[in-house]
Amino acid sequence: MKQLKVLFLPHALIEPVWEEEVISAVSPHHNLKIIDYGASIEKQFSGVEAVLDIGGSMGTREMYDAAVNAKLWQILGTGLDHVDIDYMKTRRFAIANCPGQFSSVALAECAMMYILMLSRYYGQASSNFKSGELYKPTGMELTGKVLGIIGFGASGQDLARRASPFGIRIQAIDVREIEDEVLDELKPEFIGTPKDIDRVVTESDYLSVHLHLTPETRHIIDARRIGMMKPTACIINVARGALVDESAMCDSLLNNRLGGAGLDTFSHEPPDSSLPAYQLPNVITTPHIAGCTDGTARKRAGVAAENLNRVAQGLEPLYRVDR
């Protein structure tokens, strides 16, 4: 197999495990170099046959233009809402990402964590512990509660796998027909299409969104739908912040029209952590870490290595997003 000249674009804010996994998966088979963002872009891209881009946010138009010999631009991430994809498509290289199945376990585990924490009023419980107040608050058992999953792809299905053993009833929405074997395994009590979102929103005790952010899905959980939710219901978002009308959500939280929220993604990142809604004991926030696990890092590095090997053998890369 041919050894490719590969340039890796790491992210300064990402922990070392992501870089380590890429080096471990790729270096034994290809000539891997790590970019120096302070040095000449043109010189560093000279002769480069493939680029590995953490998250898809590190590439620039200068880099795309300089990658004249590249056959593959591999994004080590799933969503493309922050990627200059239209401009990239004007270049000669193929573009691939790492689809949702390579981070779905991490996202599902984080969403399940929020559900458990919210059901036991973790914020208030933590405060009571610090003040020495025992036996309060009284938590809510999950058996019989309804979990609405908007987007029943890889992470939505993995969340259902984790929620069902708690006795949680699953209702789900997706644009496509779900495979019979998945339905047989997960046994949702209701599976619908986007026209059924209002029904699921109204019946859910926990509403979790698992969609890509597109013009069609932006604010899919808008003020109207938030107003339809039970006043005890909680919103879970480990996907993209702008899937939810954050202003309407925060207003409902501050006025006791929602039971709580577990939020890992935000419309503007980093978010304004001083917002009043984020100080509420029934709001759990984390800094976009739902997908940040050792498993996701390892699996995405594996995708990159597999695609590099395919290109080196003259094969089509998997998971192309430029068509």
C-alpha positions, -999 to +999 in steps of 0.1 A: +000+000+000+012+035-009+023+057+020+004+090+018+017+124+028-008+135+054-012+168+072-031+169+105-049+201+117-053+197+155-076+219+176-058+240+203-087+236+228-091+198+225-074+176+250-043+156+239-061+122+236-076+133+202-041+140+188-027+108+203-054+086+188-048+101+154-011+096+156-015+060+169-039+051+141-023+068+111+015+071+117+023+034+113+010+035+077+014+070+064+038+100+066+019+121+091+029+157+099+012+181+123+006+216+110+024+246+125-003+273+124+024+300+126+044+289+096+038+292+059+006+274+048+016+271+012+049+254+021+033+230+046+006+219+021+031+213-007+027+177-018+001+169+008-022+141-004-047+141+025-057+164+053-072+155+087-092+183+102-104+180+138-141+190+139-139+205+105-134+240+120-096+243+116-095+245+078-094+279+061-099+290+025-062+296+023-056+260+033-082+247+008-066+266-020-031+254-010-042+217-009-038+214-047-025+178-044-049+166-018-072+137-027-091+137+007-101+162+033-112+141+063-132+159+089-129+143+123-164+153+133-201+148+123-219+182+119-212+204+089-230+236+101-197+252+110-178+240+079-172+261+048-186+232+028-198+251-003-163+266-009-146+232-001-167+216-029-151+239-054-117+223-047-105+190-062-104+168-031-131+145-018-146+155+016-156+130+042-168+132+078-173+107+107-210+100+108-231+099+140-225+062+148-189+070+158-200+094+186-235+081+194-226+062+225-209+093+240-239+115+232-264+090+245-245+085+278-244+123+283-281+127+276-289+098+300-267+115+326-288+146+323-321+127+327-308+110+358-295+142+373-327+161+366-349+134+379-331+136+412-329+174+413-292+172+414-287+210+415-309+214+446-295+182+462-259+195+458-268+228+474-286+210+503-255+189+509-233+220+511-257+236+536-262+205+557-299+200+548-307+163+547-335+142+531-344+168+505-353+171+477-376+141+469-366+127+435-388+114+407-386+078+396-382+073+359-404+042+354-434+052+332-419+086+322-420+095+285-388+103+267-394+120+234-365+116+210-365+140+180-341+124+155-340+086+158-306+080+142-275+066+158-274+087+190-312+088+194-313+050+192-284+046+216-302+069+241-333+047+238-311+016+245-300+033+278-333+047+288-355+016+283-340-005+311-351+023+335-387+017+325-389+048+304-414+048+276-399+059+242-416+080+216-395+090+186-395+111+155-375+107+123-377+117+087-370+082+074-385+049+080-368+031+108-356-005+101-378-033+115-349-048+134-343-015+153-380-013+161-381-049+172-351-043+195-360-009+210-398-012+209-408+025+210-444+030+220-447+055+192-426+063+161-436+092+139-426+116+112-420+154+115-457+160+113-460+142+146-436+164+166-463+183+183-478+151+197-444+139+211-436+173+225-469+174+244-466+140+259-429+140+268-415+142+303-380+145+288-375+158+253-341+151+237-330+165+203-307+145+181-306+163+147-281+179+124-285+217+123-298+228+090-320+257+079-350+233+082-341+221+117-331+255+132-355+262+162-374+230+155-382+233+192-395+268+190-415+290+214-448+275+203-436+239+209-419+249+242-453+264+252-469+230+245-446+211+269-457+199+303-446+225+330-426+196+346-409+185+314-372+188+307-353+197+275-321+177+267-297+190+240-265+173+232-267+180+195-267+216+184-278+246+205-298+263+177-322+233+174-340+249+203-352+285+206-329+293+235-345+326+244-380+310+247-365+281+266-347+303+291-379+324+296-399+293+303-373+281+328-371+314+346-409+315+349-414+279+360-430+268+328-404+241+323-391+215+347-355+218+338-329+214+311-296+195+304-276+215+279-242+207+263-245+228+231-254+264+225-262+287+196-232+308+204-201+292+218-187+298+242-220+308+257-226+336+282-224+315+314-237+344+334-272+342+320-298+339+348-313+307+334-280+289+336-278+297+374-310+278+381-307+245+401-328+227+376-305+236+347-274+215+341-248+229+317-216+214+303-191+229+278-198+209+246-183+178+260-210+152+252-190+137+223-157+142+240-148+107+251-119+083+247-142+061+226-152+088+202-116+099+197-105+063+190-134+056+166-130+088+147-092+082+143-101+048+131-123+063+104-095+086+093-070+057+091-094+036+071-101+063+046-065+071+042-058+034+035-086+034+009-073+064-009-038+049-008-052+018-026-071+039-051-105+032-036-133+056-029-133+071+006-162+062+029-187+088+043-183+114+016-203+146+022-194+165-010-221+149-032 
